[in-house]
Amino acid sequence: MAERPVDRPVRLTDFKLHEAPVPEPKAGEFVIRVIYASLAPVMRFYMLDGAGIEKPLEIGEVMRGRGVGQVIASRNPNFKDGDIVQGKMGWQEYAVSDGSPYWMMYKVHQRIVPVSTALGVLGVTGFTAYFGLFDIGKPKPGETVLVSGAAGGVGSSVGQLAKIIGCRTVGIAGTAEKCSLLTEKLGYDAAINYKTEDVSARIGVLCGAGVDVFFDNVGGPILDAALAHINKYARVVACGGISQYIAGSTEPYPLRNAYKIGRLNALLQGFLIYDYEPRFVEAERAMAAWVKDGKLTYQEDVLDGIERMPEALIRLYAGENKGKQLVRISPDPF
Amino acid sequence: MAERPVDRPVRLTDFKLHEAPVPEPKAGEFVIRVIYASLAPVMRFYMLDGAGIEKPLEIGEVMRGRGVGQVIASRNPNFKDGDIVQGKMGWQEYAVSDGSPYWMMYKVHQRIVPVSTALGVLGVTGFTAYFGLFDIGKPKPGETVLVSGAAGGVGSSVGQLAKIIGCRTVGIAGTAEKCSLLTEKLGYDAAINYKTEDVSARIGVLCGAGVDVFFDNVGGPILDAALAHINKYARVVACGGISQYIAGSTEPYPLRNAYKIGRLNALLQGFLIYDYEPRFVEAERAMAAWVKDGKLTYQEDVLDGIERMPEALIRLYAGENKGKQLVRISPDPF
């Protein structure tokens, strides 16, 4: 990082390419050759203030970010040469880690689809869809599954997973283009544009038998609209509250229909995806097979070369990416 | 029932005692000698309109109500002479049933405490406390359990059950007398009078480490106040919404803090106690042992003789009963 983007968008000149020798691992460490790097909206906040999670980056530090790569030199018994891992690798061609929790290093076990998927559909994003839907939502064949933020990273998998097990799926998104994507590419039976339609009325029409599972990625008024249509024993997966995050210091949106959870013997539950870490391998195995069979699709937008990382981030903020924004740092060995 | 109490309270003269021979069971039926009859606030609605569940009583019909009794003559293979059962027995000394689901006949297995408990702490009311707390609330020793409607039939057991497993317990009730009962008889560590105290502020003080389990019997503003103080991974048991029932056709109370369920990886869940029917015997066994050991206390207010049923009901509506209002119809054989 060369400059801090205070009170302005990120620019190409906020970053500078720096060359250094490939590091040698110390005792307990291992060196990873990065294959793909992930771009995420949170990155500007890493540059500004650490996103409230970590300490802010200093000028001259390696930019933070997740990646997937291969271990090429290891002095750590848990990570062997040749292992594929995903985790915090930063914007660099070779990363060093000691495998402690800070690095969030998870092994990639599957070898049947491209390893880039470890940063999306077969990574924490996809696992969030998998465990939120199957462990909390517990959909049964024939039930109606409603999803908000349905075109997003999590939501685009949720609809397909629900479809795989035989549910009727309805997605909510914010543009006509995303709504088309839902029904044409992501297998949703129907889509609702929350910016142009009366969400509650449309849920009533499109979920005629009521909502059995609501996978909520947004919170606020859309959550309240969905709660108005839940069935007895419905499960509401409280995965995200984007609208609440944006609201910031303002009052939280008052939910008029939350009382229905108790009245209808229903459930509203949040979860922390990292609590499912011991079962990530189960999700990876199941979802890799579905990806291979073409039942679970995903979209990636890949640029080539570490020098294009700043461009890829700016592209993400401009909304020009079609699917998960990645940069290929070195050739995929599989 | 001799008269229908339309637009007025229930009177003694709304009922008339009628004598008839003890019935003989037809094929598939069994006859029960009623031991205790239960009085419940819903009874006036049985007289008016069936309480929205059953068809309204006709003038001259046997008044509806639950009881516990002993089978004295059976032509039903599932209910044998000598069995103790609880279920819909009506206001009568001898009841006939075919054991079909309508009658909600459950066998009483325990013989270590009085069978009157089958209408309270060892009946559906107590089982609601047991399964709501242990299966949904899942309290761990040392956690803080907050209970609304804490002096009621369900709430008075919840606090004691939580205490048995080593939780800190705080109860919310509506009178100073009930609050004294909570801390002096029902083992609550602290009590909040929602009519005279700022509920949210008091929860903050009395649940200094936050609320891990909230067992909610009332809903509305008290639920919202409790949600403001829940911890990460908290469990909120949505057992009742009395304040919502009273509100009737008015707008439901908007919950400003329900978004915390998702944010804090928490859970809000309702349940139907009859879904736990296959496990009633587990709850009965555990709770009977605690009653016998003096760890689980209960209060009953017992009048004697079927002719006092109208008086007992009026007593209930006047709030003069101390604990569960019952009438002993015949001597307890144990």
Interface residues (C-beta under 8 A of the other chain):
Chain A: D216 G219 G220 A238 C239 G240 G241 Q244 E251 P252 Y253 P254 L255 R256 N257 A258 Y259 I261 G262 R263 L264 N265 A266 L267 L268 Q269 G270 F271 L272 D275
Chain B: D216 G219 G220 L223 A238 C239 G240 G241 Q244 E251 P252 Y253 P254 L255 R256 N257 A258 Y259 I261 G262 R263 L264 N265 A266 L267 L268 Q269 G270 F271 L272 D275
